Amino acid sequence: MRAVRALTGGFGISADQPWLPGLPHVAAALATLLVFDGAAFVTGLMLATLASFVVYLPVTALVLNGGRAIAADGPAPLLPLAAQLLLLGLWTATAWVGAALVG
């Protein structure tokens, strides 16, 4: 959980961190609403949210921190553009697969 808090800056938007990893998965899931119905959208959003905060963000934090856990008093690792794009791709794929399973 510390990795998620470190990468997202808590639940608010911080001026020090211009990119909040907690929101793009919602935008990726919203695109499924153009093709599928509401139930499929909600399923895709729920799967993307679960995968994001249970798998994608903690693994990204470990990779960016050299495989070590983030120290409580240490600085959060910065997300480079490549990591942001990879996370966006994973979120999009997860949302679409989840929506396709229901729709």
Contacts in CASP RR format, 6 or more apart in sequence:
PFRMAT RR
TARGET T0000
AUTHOR 0000-0000-0000
METHOD contacts of the structure
MODEL  1
MRAVRALTGGFGISADQPWLPGLPHVAAALATLLVFDGAAFVTGLMLATL
ASFVVYLPVTALVLNGGRAIAADGPAPLLPLAAQLLLLGLWTATAWVGAA
LVG
2 69 0 8 1.000
2 70 0 8 1.000
2 72 0 8 1.000
3 57 0 8 1.000
3 58 0 8 1.000
3 60 0 8 1.000
3 61 0 8 1.000
3 62 0 8 1.000
3 69 0 8 1.000
3 70 0 8 1.000
4 53 0 8 1.000
4 57 0 8 1.000
4 58 0 8 1.000
4 61 0 8 1.000
6 61 0 8 1.000
6 70 0 8 1.000
6 76 0 8 1.000
6 77 0 8 1.000
7 21 0 8 1.000
7 57 0 8 1.000
7 60 0 8 1.000
7 61 0 8 1.000
7 76 0 8 1.000
7 77 0 8 1.000
7 79 0 8 1.000
8 20 0 8 1.000
8 21 0 8 1.000
8 22 0 8 1.000
8 57 0 8 1.000
9 17 0 8 1.000
9 20 0 8 1.000
9 76 0 8 1.000
12 20 0 8 1.000
13 20 0 8 1.000
19 79 0 8 1.000
19 84 0 8 1.000
21 52 0 8 1.000
21 57 0 8 1.000
21 79 0 8 1.000
21 84 0 8 1.000
21 87 0 8 1.000
22 52 0 8 1.000
22 53 0 8 1.000
22 57 0 8 1.000
24 87 0 8 1.000
24 88 0 8 1.000
24 91 0 8 1.000
25 45 0 8 1.000
25 48 0 8 1.000
25 49 0 8 1.000
25 52 0 8 1.000
25 91 0 8 1.000
25 94 0 8 1.000
25 95 0 8 1.000
26 45 0 8 1.000
26 48 0 8 1.000
26 49 0 8 1.000
28 48 0 8 1.000
28 88 0 8 1.000
28 89 0 8 1.000
28 91 0 8 1.000
28 92 0 8 1.000
28 95 0 8 1.000
29 41 0 8 1.000
29 44 0 8 1.000
29 45 0 8 1.000
29 48 0 8 1.000
29 91 0 8 1.000
29 95 0 8 1.000
29 99 0 8 1.000
30 41 0 8 1.000
31 92 0 8 1.000
31 95 0 8 1.000
31 96 0 8 1.000
32 40 0 8 1.000
32 41 0 8 1.000
32 44 0 8 1.000
32 95 0 8 1.000
32 96 0 8 1.000
32 99 0 8 1.000
33 41 0 8 1.000
35 99 0 8 1.000
36 99 0 8 1.000
36 100 0 8 1.000
36 102 0 8 1.000
36 103 0 8 1.000
37 103 0 8 1.000
39 102 0 8 1.000
39 103 0 8 1.000
40 98 0 8 1.000
40 99 0 8 1.000
40 100 0 8 1.000
40 102 0 8 1.000
40 103 0 8 1.000
41 99 0 8 1.000
43 98 0 8 1.000
43 99 0 8 1.000
43 101 0 8 1.000
43 102 0 8 1.000
44 94 0 8 1.000
44 95 0 8 1.000
44 96 0 8 1.000
44 97 0 8 1.000
44 98 0 8 1.000
44 99 0 8 1.000
44 102 0 8 1.000
45 95 0 8 1.000
47 94 0 8 1.000
47 95 0 8 1.000
47 97 0 8 1.000
47 98 0 8 1.000
48 91 0 8 1.000
48 94 0 8 1.000
48 95 0 8 1.000
48 98 0 8 1.000
51 90 0 8 1.000
51 91 0 8 1.000
51 94 0 8 1.000
52 87 0 8 1.000
52 91 0 8 1.000
52 94 0 8 1.000
56 87 0 8 1.000
56 90 0 8 1.000
56 91 0 8 1.000
57 87 0 8 1.000
60 79 0 8 1.000
60 83 0 8 1.000
60 86 0 8 1.000
60 87 0 8 1.000
61 70 0 8 1.000
61 76 0 8 1.000
61 77 0 8 1.000
62 68 0 8 1.000
62 69 0 8 1.000
63 83 0 8 1.000
64 77 0 8 1.000
64 78 0 8 1.000
64 79 0 8 1.000
64 83 0 8 1.000
65 77 0 8 1.000
70 76 0 8 1.000
70 77 0 8 1.000
79 87 0 8 1.000
END
